Every structure is written in structure tokens, then in C-alpha cells.
């Protein structure tokens, strides 16, 4: 203790004996050294406390393993699993990804510990088109998600509702068959035909007889959905390197905002027409029609203004994701 006091006295004498500039410089140097040592200590203690990561390939700064991934990443990941085992890490850009490739680990994640791994990490395009992750697919697992799921399961996807909408599906399939027969001998786009049929079926289930063509947006609607799907499946540098997201190098955020605006106009017009139509007839008249489509159910819940009532933004997001899902199903059918 006496020796420490002697050292302190020596430092104090040095500081006081010199001029003020030298004293300030000495204090600055000591402060910088202390800060550096504190940072190093914090990093070492944090790394020791954090669980160790699984093995994986070496990656470059900033870009990670992206330059070596190739055009067939699923094959590259298979080779990595053979090298590093059933669970390994890989940096895609600055994003850390943990990959698993065994049934046992998949069971552990998706069944035994499903709640711990339920939350998603949506990309920029997904966040924009889902109105800030207000849909059922990409929202976090919380009370809001559980409430939206309850609405869809109990009010829309139950057996009674699906049976009541069976006539819509049959009618649209018959229309498609008749349309094909009228074009015998000409080229037909199976992709567009499949999407058109499923979109019309889905449209009827979402907002009844208010078809896309009646909204005077048939061609624009299909084109907008196709562009949205293309942007969602397009690799975006901003998703891999978030620090560059503000630059929007590929224009994905800009293009998706434009398509969202177009789609939002269509959905908003349909919703406003339904609200106006509901206001012109009594509640008994609405119930007399029998089944209720998705839009009618959501609007009635919205009118209740309870804690579990979906907001108008959530209603739009739910409708949006249904149409995007239709496009995904149509594309997968064609590719298979």
C-alpha cells in the first residue's frame, strides 16, 4: 500500500511540475490506455460468457462466404455438412447463419423447441410488402400472432367455411375448362392460366363476388403480384450486409414500395366498397346471405373495437399474403 501511494505521489509530482500542456497530454494518454484496456476486458469477458458456435468455413470480412457459395448453394451446403457435421455456421455477408442437416436436429428445433425458433428474420422486401411485418407468416410469435391465427382457423379455415366455398372453386374450374376449349389450336400459357384460376378462386373466398375483373384491375393485379413475387425471390445485398441497406444498391426497396402502393390501392378500393355496401344494408341482410368471406369476417371484427380486433393494416396484410401465397403455389405447380 505504501508503494502504491509512492507511485501515485510520483505521478502527481510529474503532472504538477510540468506545464499545463504536458499535464493535459499525460492525462489524455492515461485515459486512452484505460479505455482500451476496458474494451479489451469487456470483449474477452463477453466472449467467454457466450456459448461456443458450431464449426464452419472461414469467411471474408464484410462479404462472408458469399463469394464462394456458387450458383447452387444447396449443393454447397450439402458438402459443408459432410465436412463440418450436421450443424455448422456460415456467414452470408455479415449475417451469421446456423444450418442443420439431420432429422434429429430438425425435430429438436421445429417440434420440441418450436417456440424458441418460431420468430422470423424477414428481408427488406418482405418487411415492406407485409406492411411492416403485420401478417401471419412473418410476424413474431406473440399474442398478436396467436390472435390472427385464431381468427383464420375458427372463422375462415374451418370445415364448414371450406364446404360453403366449394361452389366458388367448382365454378372457377369450369370457367377455366371452357376457356381452354375455346382456344383449341392456339398456344396457352399454363403458368398464367393456373395463376388466373387460383387467383379468382382465392379472390372469391376473400371478398366474395367482388372479383378482380369487377374491380377493373384484372391485368394490373396479375402483373403487380408477379412483380412482387419476383422481388421477394430476388437476392438482395442489403439483406446480407445491413450496413449497406440505406444505399439500396439493387433498388429492391424502391421497387417494392412502388408495387405495394399499387396493390394497396386495389385492396383499399375493395375494402371501401365493402364498407359502403355494408352501410347500405342491415346486419340481418348480411347474415341472410349465409357464409361470410374473409373480408367480411375481418371487417366485422374490426368494428367491434376490442383488444383482439384486427387493425385495418393487419386486414390488408392478411389479404396481401393470401395472394402472394397463391402465386407461390401456382409457380411451384408449374415448376414441378
N, C-alpha and C positions, 0 to 999 in steps of 0.2 A: 504494500500500500504506500509506504514511504517512497519507494522507487517510482511508482506511478505519479505521485504528487510532484516529484522532482522533474519528471518528463513534462508534465503539464506546466510547471513553472518555467521550464526551459522554452517551451513553445510560446508561452505568454511573453517572456522577455524578448524573444526574437521578433514577435509581432509589434511590440511596443517600441523597440529600439530602432527599427527601420522607419522609413517614411510611410505615408498612408497608402501610396500606390502599391508598394511591396506587400503591405499588410493585406490589402484587398485581394491581391493576386494569390497570396498564400491561402487565404480563406476560401477563395474560389476553387483552387486546386483541391484542397481538402474536401470541400463539398462535392465536387465531381467524383472523386475517388469513393466517397461514402455512398453516393447514389449508384455508381456502377457496381459496387460490392453488394448493395441491397438488391439490385435487379438480378445479379447472378445467383444470389442466395434464394430469391423468390422462385426463379426458374428451376433451380435444382430441387427445391422442396416440392414444387408443383409436379415436376416430372416423376418424382419418387412416389407421390401420392396417387397419381393417375394409374389406372390399370394398364398393363402392357398390351400393345397392339399385336395382332397376328402377323405372321411374316408376309412378305410381299416383295415385288420387284423394286429396284431402285428407280427413282423418278428425278426428272429435271426440275429445277426451280421454276415456279410460276406455271409452266405448262404441264408438269407432272409426267404421266405416262402417255399422254395423248399422241405425241409424235410416233410412238411405236405400236399403237393399237391396231392400225391397219383398217382395211375396209370390211373385215368380217370379225368384229370384236367378240362374238360368241365363241368362235374357234380359238381366239387368243386367250379368252378366259378359261376355256377347257384345258389348254396347255398349261396355264398358270396353276390350275387345280392339281394337275399331275405333278407339278414341281413343288408347290408350297402346301398342298394339303386341301382338305375340304372347306377350310375357312382361311381367307387371306385378304390382305388390304391392297388397294391400288389407288393412287392419286390421279384423278382425271382433272387436269388443271390444278387448281388449289383446293379442290373438293376431295375429302377423304371418303372412299367407298369401301365397305366391307362386303365381300362376296362369299356366299356359301354354295356348296355343290353336293350336298348329301341329304338324303331323305330324313335322317335323324335330326340334323340341324334345322331343316325346314319345318319339321314337326315341332321342334322346340320353339321356334320363332313365331310361326303362324297359328299354333294351337295352344301350346302350354303357356306362352308368354305373349299372347296376341295383343293385349292392352299396352304393353311396353313398346311394341313396334308398330302400333297402328297409325301413328301420325305420319303424314307425307311431307316431302320436301319439294313442293311444286316449282317448276321453272317459271321464268318471267312470262312467257306466252300463256301458260296455264293460269297463272295468277290474274292476268288481265281478263281473259275470256270468262273466268268464273266469278267476275265482279269482286275481286279481292278474296278469293277462296271462300265464297259463300255457298257453294254447292255441297252435295252429299259425298262426292268422290274424294275431293282434296282437302276438305276441312279437317281440323284436328278432332281427335276422339274426345268429345266433351258432351255436356248436356245439350248443346245446340245440335250437334250431330245426331245424338240419340233421339231428339225430338223430331228432326226431319225424317229420320229412318222410320220412326213410329208412324208418322203421317203417311208415308208411302206404302208401308206394309199393311196398315189397317184400313186405309181409305182407298188405295189405288190398286195394289197388287194382290188383294185377297181373291179367293176363288170366285166369289160372286161377281165382283167387278170385272174380272177377266172373262167370265162367261157372258156377261152382258155386252161386252165389247167385241164378242166373237163375230157379230154381224158385220162390223166395220172391216175386219180382216178378210172375211169372205168376199165382201163387195169389192174391195180394192184388188184382190187377186183376180176376180172375174174381169174387172176392168182391164187389168194388165194383159190377161189372156186374149181378150177381144182386141186390144191394141196390137198385140203381136200378130194376130191373124190378118189384120188389115194391112200389115207391112210385109206380107209374104213376098219373097223375091228381092227384098231390099236389105241393106246392111242395118243391123241393130246393135246398139251399144248395150251389152249385158250389164255393164257396170252402172250406167245411168238408169237403165230400166229397173235394176234391183234397188238402187237407192231411191228412185222415184216412188216405187211401190211401198217400200218400207217407210219412207218419209210421209206418205199420205196416210198409211195406217197409223203411224205414230201421231201424226197431226190430229187425226180423228179422235184418238184416245186422249190427247192432251186438251184440245179445245173443241171437241165435238164436230159439228158440221162446218165450222169455220176453217175451210181448207186453205192451203197456201195460195192456190189459184184465186179463191174468192178474195183474198187479201191483196190481189193484184201485184204479187211479188213472187210468183212461181219461179221464173227464171233466175231472178236476182237472189232468191232464197237458196236455191240449189248451188249457185255459183259461190255465194258467201260461205256456206257451210263447207264447200270443197276447199276454199282458200283457208278457212280456219283450221281444217284438218291438216292441210299442208304445212301451215306454220307450227302447229303443235308437234308434228313429227320431224321438223327440221332441226338438226343440231345447232345449238346457239352457244357461241363463245361466252356470252355473258353468264350463262348458267354454270359453266365450268370455271370461269375466272370472275367472280362477283365484283372485284375491284375495277373491272372494265365495263360493268353494266351501264354506267352513266353515259358511255360513248355510244352504245347500241350499234356496234360495228356492222352488223348484218341487217339492221333495220327491222328486226323481228318485232320489237316492242312497238315501233311506229306503225307497222303494217297491221299488227293485231289490234291496236286501238282503233284503227280505221274500220276493220271488219266488225269489231264489237259495236261500233257506233251504228253501222248499217243494220246489223242483226237486232240491236236494241230498238231501233225504230220500228222494225216489223213486230217484235214481241210487244212493245208498248202499245202499238196501234190495236193489236188483237185484244190486249187486256182492257184498254179503254173502251173498245166496242162491247166487250162482255159486261163491263161495269155499267155502261149506259143501257144495255139490253136488260140487265137485272133490275135497274131502277125503274123500268117501264112496266114491269110485271111484279106481281105479288110473290111472296115466298111460297105460297101454296102452288102457284103456277109452275114454279121451278121444280118443286118436288113432284108435281104431277107428271113430269116428263120421264120419271123413272130414274135411270142411272145418272150419275154426275161424272163429268170428265175431270181430269186432273186440275185444270184451271178453275173450275167451279168450286172444287173442294178447297183449294188453296185460298181463293178469294173469300169464301165464307169463313175460313179460319182466321184470315187476316181481319175481317170485320169484327171478330169477337174481341180483339184488342187485349188479349190475355198475355201472360208472361211467355206462353208457349206458341203464340200466334206467329206464323212466318211473316217476315217483313216483305215489302214489295221487291226489294233487291234479291232476297232469297227465292222468291217465286220466279223471278226472271232467271236466276242461276240454275234452278232446278229444271226449268223448261229448256234452257240452253244446253245443259249437259245431256238431256234426253236426245236432242237432235244430233249432237256430236257422237253419242253412243251409237245412234242409228247409222251414221256414216262409217264408224269403225266396223260395225258388224257387216255392213254391205261390202266394205273393202276386203275384209277377211274372207268372206264367202267367195269373192271373185278370185283372190289370190290362191285359195285352196282348191 
